[in-house]
Amino acid sequence: MKQVFFEIASNILIADKVYELKLSGDTSGITAPGQFVNIMIGGFFLRRPISVCDWDDGSLKIIYKVVGEGTEALSKMENGRLDILVGLGNGYNLTECGKTPLLVGGGAGVPPMYGLCKKLVEAEALPTVVIGFNKAVDVFYKAEFEELGVQTIIATADGSIGVKGFVTDAIKTLDREFSSYCACGPEPMLKALSDTLTIKGQLSFEERMACGFGACMGCSCKTRYGSKRICRDGPVLRSDEVIW
């Protein structure tokens, strides 16, 4: 974990209440897709944990949805500096993904799937992407996934674009075998995938966090190997260790 001051490069609306924030600064603390950052927003006591979408040497990209006063304030920032803790949590293990992984993202769980997909493509894997949203105005990053050269399937709950239903409905349309699956999204989606898919998986959990680095024990969950902290031991856990 590193505390870094990042400069805001851009902060633009890309879907309904969804913003893409590009930052410049030291990203050396980020070592794996699926990790997250914790952002200090002026006037608010607790930092806001947000997953890493993409990064390289000197630049960081995150995507967030306005859900409260903190993210509302963040959405209005067009320039300036942000105090950010980077390199938090454990990300996805690329070796365990295999050559033909299925990547599944739901809503706010889509951004880390992009970073993971990009790393897998660089490692010459052939991922397939399924991303789910409530309606068409919520959809983002379809073109960005497709620019990586991967098949990208969209599911919307109201059927306004793509497959009508949930990500599990979209997965049923795919006639192929996968080496593993990686997912990030709301817990009901993760449980549905765990119940449906028989291959090994890596699940990234969304959880309310206070400190973001394991000190407060506020985001603990039960696993087959004892209690684990989502912020420090996760957010990525293996599907076979989760107790639903």
C-alpha beads as a LAMMPS data file, in Angstrom:
LAMMPS data file: protein, C-alpha beads

244 atoms
243 bonds

1 atom types
1 bond types

-500.0 500.0 xlo xhi
-500.0 500.0 ylo yhi
-500.0 500.0 zlo zhi

Masses

1 110.0

Atoms # bond

1 1 1 0.000 0.000 0.000
2 1 1 1.248 3.463 -0.911
3 1 1 -0.163 6.925 -0.258
4 1 1 0.092 8.949 -3.472
5 1 1 -1.108 12.350 -4.617
6 1 1 -2.545 12.038 -8.119
7 1 1 -3.305 14.851 -10.549
8 1 1 -6.723 14.767 -12.224
9 1 1 -6.304 14.505 -16.011
10 1 1 -10.010 14.119 -16.881
11 1 1 -13.292 13.240 -15.200
12 1 1 -16.064 12.559 -17.713
13 1 1 -19.578 11.102 -17.728
14 1 1 -19.695 7.826 -19.723
15 1 1 -23.114 6.401 -18.737
16 1 1 -26.037 7.252 -16.448
17 1 1 -24.346 8.640 -13.300
18 1 1 -21.146 6.760 -14.227
19 1 1 -17.836 8.619 -14.563
20 1 1 -14.423 7.731 -15.917
21 1 1 -11.645 9.386 -13.911
22 1 1 -8.137 9.509 -15.387
23 1 1 -5.265 10.384 -13.067
24 1 1 -1.516 10.825 -13.309
25 1 1 0.870 9.775 -10.572
26 1 1 2.906 6.929 -9.094
27 1 1 1.153 3.609 -9.802
28 1 1 3.996 1.335 -8.698
29 1 1 1.915 0.128 -5.747
30 1 1 -0.559 -1.578 -8.086
31 1 1 0.568 -5.094 -8.903
32 1 1 -2.511 -7.014 -10.123
33 1 1 -5.887 -6.438 -11.801
34 1 1 -8.690 -6.550 -9.272
35 1 1 -6.975 -4.404 -6.653
36 1 1 -8.593 -1.170 -5.508
37 1 1 -7.740 2.322 -4.343
38 1 1 -9.076 4.388 -1.449
39 1 1 -9.723 8.043 -2.280
40 1 1 -9.810 10.945 0.145
41 1 1 -12.500 13.455 -0.837
42 1 1 -12.411 16.877 0.795
43 1 1 -15.091 17.380 3.436
44 1 1 -15.669 13.664 4.065
45 1 1 -14.162 11.632 6.899
46 1 1 -13.959 8.205 5.270
47 1 1 -12.128 7.461 2.059
48 1 1 -14.060 5.965 -0.880
49 1 1 -12.875 2.515 -2.084
50 1 1 -13.029 2.183 -5.872
51 1 1 -11.691 -0.645 -8.024
52 1 1 -8.862 -0.096 -10.486
53 1 1 -10.026 -0.169 -14.087
54 1 1 -6.648 0.197 -15.802
55 1 1 -3.170 1.484 -15.122
56 1 1 0.301 1.857 -16.557
57 1 1 3.496 3.619 -15.513
58 1 1 2.348 7.041 -14.368
59 1 1 -1.382 6.867 -15.079
60 1 1 -4.434 5.379 -13.408
61 1 1 -8.009 4.983 -14.611
62 1 1 -10.995 4.330 -12.375
63 1 1 -14.721 4.229 -13.091
64 1 1 -17.263 5.071 -10.415
65 1 1 -20.999 5.645 -10.073
66 1 1 -22.511 8.566 -8.198
67 1 1 -24.374 6.944 -5.307
68 1 1 -24.026 9.468 -2.499
69 1 1 -22.631 12.823 -1.447
70 1 1 -19.007 11.693 -1.616
71 1 1 -19.084 10.438 -5.186
72 1 1 -21.276 13.401 -6.150
73 1 1 -18.525 15.722 -4.915
74 1 1 -15.910 13.651 -6.765
75 1 1 -17.882 13.913 -10.029
76 1 1 -17.631 17.723 -9.902
77 1 1 -13.834 17.769 -9.690
78 1 1 -12.356 18.750 -13.058
79 1 1 -8.778 19.343 -11.923
80 1 1 -6.584 19.363 -8.839
81 1 1 -4.968 16.653 -6.724
82 1 1 -6.397 13.630 -4.928
83 1 1 -4.884 11.865 -1.910
84 1 1 -5.175 8.159 -2.767
85 1 1 -4.078 4.903 -1.120
86 1 1 -3.073 2.575 -3.967
87 1 1 -2.324 -1.129 -4.243
88 1 1 -5.004 -2.251 -1.782
89 1 1 -6.317 -5.810 -1.626
90 1 1 -5.389 -8.911 -3.568
91 1 1 -6.278 -9.112 -7.248
92 1 1 -6.896 -11.871 -9.752
93 1 1 -4.330 -14.619 -10.305
94 1 1 -3.714 -14.666 -14.055
95 1 1 -2.068 -18.082 -13.973
96 1 1 -5.217 -19.642 -12.498
97 1 1 -7.342 -18.088 -15.270
98 1 1 -5.990 -20.422 -17.926
99 1 1 -6.097 -19.781 -21.675
100 1 1 -9.846 -19.423 -22.260
101 1 1 -11.369 -17.737 -19.202
102 1 1 -14.871 -16.299 -18.902
103 1 1 -14.941 -12.782 -17.452
104 1 1 -18.209 -11.593 -15.912
105 1 1 -18.938 -8.090 -14.649
106 1 1 -22.132 -6.640 -13.251
107 1 1 -22.646 -2.856 -13.104
108 1 1 -19.924 -1.350 -10.917
109 1 1 -18.127 -4.708 -11.194
110 1 1 -17.355 -4.149 -14.885
111 1 1 -14.265 -1.860 -14.536
112 1 1 -11.874 -4.399 -12.951
113 1 1 -12.852 -6.875 -15.664
114 1 1 -11.391 -4.505 -18.233
115 1 1 -8.004 -4.346 -16.509
116 1 1 -8.016 -8.119 -16.124
117 1 1 -9.023 -8.658 -19.746
118 1 1 -6.244 -6.384 -20.956
119 1 1 -3.611 -8.271 -18.941
120 1 1 -4.906 -11.640 -20.143
121 1 1 -4.802 -10.552 -23.780
122 1 1 -1.225 -9.335 -23.267
123 1 1 -0.448 -12.822 -21.896
124 1 1 -1.932 -14.328 -25.112
125 1 1 -5.041 -15.761 -23.445
126 1 1 -8.436 -15.702 -25.207
127 1 1 -11.029 -14.414 -22.717
128 1 1 -14.749 -14.058 -23.370
129 1 1 -16.547 -11.180 -21.647
130 1 1 -20.132 -10.999 -20.359
131 1 1 -21.225 -7.738 -18.750
132 1 1 -24.604 -7.016 -17.188
133 1 1 -26.574 -3.830 -16.546
134 1 1 -30.124 -2.804 -15.669
135 1 1 -30.855 -0.905 -18.887
136 1 1 -29.227 0.513 -22.018
137 1 1 -28.382 3.920 -20.489
138 1 1 -26.264 2.135 -17.864
139 1 1 -24.015 0.375 -20.399
140 1 1 -20.370 1.384 -20.680
141 1 1 -17.083 0.003 -22.039
142 1 1 -18.536 -2.378 -24.619
143 1 1 -16.433 -0.769 -27.347
144 1 1 -13.332 -0.754 -25.141
145 1 1 -13.597 -4.509 -24.542
146 1 1 -14.165 -5.153 -28.236
147 1 1 -11.080 -3.061 -29.094
148 1 1 -9.080 -5.666 -27.161
149 1 1 -10.280 -8.224 -29.709
150 1 1 -12.500 -10.259 -27.375
151 1 1 -16.096 -11.358 -27.773
152 1 1 -18.249 -9.156 -25.554
153 1 1 -21.846 -10.044 -24.642
154 1 1 -24.182 -7.590 -22.920
155 1 1 -27.152 -8.509 -20.751
156 1 1 -29.738 -5.982 -19.550
157 1 1 -32.482 -6.706 -17.056
158 1 1 -35.095 -4.884 -19.159
159 1 1 -33.862 -6.209 -22.509
160 1 1 -33.245 -2.718 -23.908
161 1 1 -29.921 -3.885 -25.346
162 1 1 -28.272 -7.280 -25.706
163 1 1 -29.629 -10.406 -24.028
164 1 1 -32.701 -9.815 -21.874
165 1 1 -32.127 -10.941 -18.306
166 1 1 -29.058 -11.460 -16.162
167 1 1 -25.468 -12.411 -16.934
168 1 1 -26.370 -16.059 -16.300
169 1 1 -28.903 -15.834 -19.147
170 1 1 -26.234 -14.404 -21.452
171 1 1 -23.783 -17.149 -20.508
172 1 1 -26.321 -19.759 -21.607
173 1 1 -26.067 -18.406 -25.167
174 1 1 -22.361 -19.282 -25.323
175 1 1 -21.614 -22.702 -26.791
176 1 1 -18.043 -23.301 -25.636
177 1 1 -15.940 -24.491 -22.745
178 1 1 -13.987 -22.177 -20.471
179 1 1 -10.825 -22.808 -18.490
180 1 1 -12.146 -20.820 -15.497
181 1 1 -14.224 -17.775 -14.694
182 1 1 -13.554 -14.451 -12.992
183 1 1 -16.332 -12.192 -11.791
184 1 1 -17.028 -8.942 -10.003
185 1 1 -20.430 -7.564 -9.098
186 1 1 -23.247 -7.685 -6.560
187 1 1 -23.299 -10.692 -4.258
188 1 1 -26.504 -12.243 -5.709
189 1 1 -24.788 -12.316 -9.113
190 1 1 -21.675 -13.938 -7.677
191 1 1 -23.769 -16.561 -5.885
192 1 1 -25.737 -17.297 -9.054
193 1 1 -22.501 -17.845 -10.964
194 1 1 -21.118 -20.076 -8.203
195 1 1 -24.316 -22.124 -8.237
196 1 1 -24.422 -22.364 -12.047
197 1 1 -20.827 -22.838 -13.182
198 1 1 -18.896 -25.996 -12.361
199 1 1 -15.459 -24.687 -13.361
200 1 1 -13.095 -23.021 -10.897
201 1 1 -13.631 -19.334 -10.340
202 1 1 -12.283 -16.169 -8.758
203 1 1 -14.866 -13.817 -7.249
204 1 1 -14.349 -10.165 -6.362
205 1 1 -16.685 -8.981 -3.615
206 1 1 -18.133 -5.507 -3.226
207 1 1 -18.250 -4.529 0.437
208 1 1 -18.600 -1.373 2.524
209 1 1 -15.170 -0.560 3.940
210 1 1 -13.946 1.838 6.585
211 1 1 -10.132 1.666 6.623
212 1 1 -9.580 -0.322 3.413
213 1 1 -6.476 -2.155 4.639
214 1 1 -7.624 -4.623 7.305
215 1 1 -7.249 -2.665 10.527
216 1 1 -10.902 -2.175 11.484
217 1 1 -12.190 -5.720 10.698
218 1 1 -15.407 -4.117 9.430
219 1 1 -15.615 -6.101 6.189
220 1 1 -14.962 -9.646 7.424
221 1 1 -16.665 -12.630 5.817
222 1 1 -16.756 -16.340 6.550
223 1 1 -14.877 -18.785 4.333
224 1 1 -14.026 -22.479 4.556
225 1 1 -10.637 -21.417 5.866
226 1 1 -11.879 -19.058 8.560
227 1 1 -12.830 -15.402 8.624
228 1 1 -11.272 -13.222 5.935
229 1 1 -11.231 -9.468 5.437
230 1 1 -12.548 -8.411 2.033
231 1 1 -10.278 -5.363 1.929
232 1 1 -7.024 -7.173 2.784
233 1 1 -7.484 -10.904 2.118
234 1 1 -9.767 -10.116 -0.821
235 1 1 -11.529 -8.557 -2.566
236 1 1 -10.819 -11.544 -4.814
237 1 1 -11.548 -14.953 -3.281
238 1 1 -11.647 -18.380 -4.866
239 1 1 -15.180 -19.602 -5.533
240 1 1 -14.606 -22.903 -3.693
241 1 1 -13.705 -21.194 -0.414
242 1 1 -16.768 -18.947 -0.127
243 1 1 -19.541 -19.934 2.290
244 1 1 -22.845 -18.572 0.970

Bonds

1 1 1 2
2 1 2 3
3 1 3 4
4 1 4 5
5 1 5 6
6 1 6 7
7 1 7 8
8 1 8 9
9 1 9 10
10 1 10 11
11 1 11 12
12 1 12 13
13 1 13 14
14 1 14 15
15 1 15 16
16 1 16 17
17 1 17 18
18 1 18 19
19 1 19 20
20 1 20 21
21 1 21 22
22 1 22 23
23 1 23 24
24 1 24 25
25 1 25 26
26 1 26 27
27 1 27 28
28 1 28 29
29 1 29 30
30 1 30 31
31 1 31 32
32 1 32 33
33 1 33 34
34 1 34 35
35 1 35 36
36 1 36 37
37 1 37 38
38 1 38 39
39 1 39 40
40 1 40 41
41 1 41 42
42 1 42 43
43 1 43 44
44 1 44 45
45 1 45 46
46 1 46 47
47 1 47 48
48 1 48 49
49 1 49 50
50 1 50 51
51 1 51 52
52 1 52 53
53 1 53 54
54 1 54 55
55 1 55 56
56 1 56 57
57 1 57 58
58 1 58 59
59 1 59 60
60 1 60 61
61 1 61 62
62 1 62 63
63 1 63 64
64 1 64 65
65 1 65 66
66 1 66 67
67 1 67 68
68 1 68 69
69 1 69 70
70 1 70 71
71 1 71 72
72 1 72 73
73 1 73 74
74 1 74 75
75 1 75 76
76 1 76 77
77 1 77 78
78 1 78 79
79 1 79 80
80 1 80 81
81 1 81 82
82 1 82 83
83 1 83 84
84 1 84 85
85 1 85 86
86 1 86 87
87 1 87 88
88 1 88 89
89 1 89 90
90 1 90 91
91 1 91 92
92 1 92 93
93 1 93 94
94 1 94 95
95 1 95 96
96 1 96 97
97 1 97 98
98 1 98 99
99 1 99 100
100 1 100 101
101 1 101 102
102 1 102 103
103 1 103 104
104 1 104 105
105 1 105 106
106 1 106 107
107 1 107 108
108 1 108 109
109 1 109 110
110 1 110 111
111 1 111 112
112 1 112 113
113 1 113 114
114 1 114 115
115 1 115 116
116 1 116 117
117 1 117 118
118 1 118 119
119 1 119 120
120 1 120 121
121 1 121 122
122 1 122 123
123 1 123 124
124 1 124 125
125 1 125 126
126 1 126 127
127 1 127 128
128 1 128 129
129 1 129 130
130 1 130 131
131 1 131 132
132 1 132 133
133 1 133 134
134 1 134 135
135 1 135 136
136 1 136 137
137 1 137 138
138 1 138 139
139 1 139 140
140 1 140 141
141 1 141 142
142 1 142 143
143 1 143 144
144 1 144 145
145 1 145 146
146 1 146 147
147 1 147 148
148 1 148 149
149 1 149 150
150 1 150 151
151 1 151 152
152 1 152 153
153 1 153 154
154 1 154 155
155 1 155 156
156 1 156 157
157 1 157 158
158 1 158 159
159 1 159 160
160 1 160 161
161 1 161 162
162 1 162 163
163 1 163 164
164 1 164 165
165 1 165 166
166 1 166 167
167 1 167 168
168 1 168 169
169 1 169 170
170 1 170 171
171 1 171 172
172 1 172 173
173 1 173 174
174 1 174 175
175 1 175 176
176 1 176 177
177 1 177 178
178 1 178 179
179 1 179 180
180 1 180 181
181 1 181 182
182 1 182 183
183 1 183 184
184 1 184 185
185 1 185 186
186 1 186 187
187 1 187 188
188 1 188 189
189 1 189 190
190 1 190 191
191 1 191 192
192 1 192 193
193 1 193 194
194 1 194 195
195 1 195 196
196 1 196 197
197 1 197 198
198 1 198 199
199 1 199 200
200 1 200 201
201 1 201 202
202 1 202 203
203 1 203 204
204 1 204 205
205 1 205 206
206 1 206 207
207 1 207 208
208 1 208 209
209 1 209 210
210 1 210 211
211 1 211 212
212 1 212 213
213 1 213 214
214 1 214 215
215 1 215 216
216 1 216 217
217 1 217 218
218 1 218 219
219 1 219 220
220 1 220 221
221 1 221 222
222 1 222 223
223 1 223 224
224 1 224 225
225 1 225 226
226 1 226 227
227 1 227 228
228 1 228 229
229 1 229 230
230 1 230 231
231 1 231 232
232 1 232 233
233 1 233 234
234 1 234 235
235 1 235 236
236 1 236 237
237 1 237 238
238 1 238 239
239 1 239 240
240 1 240 241
241 1 241 242
242 1 242 243
243 1 243 244
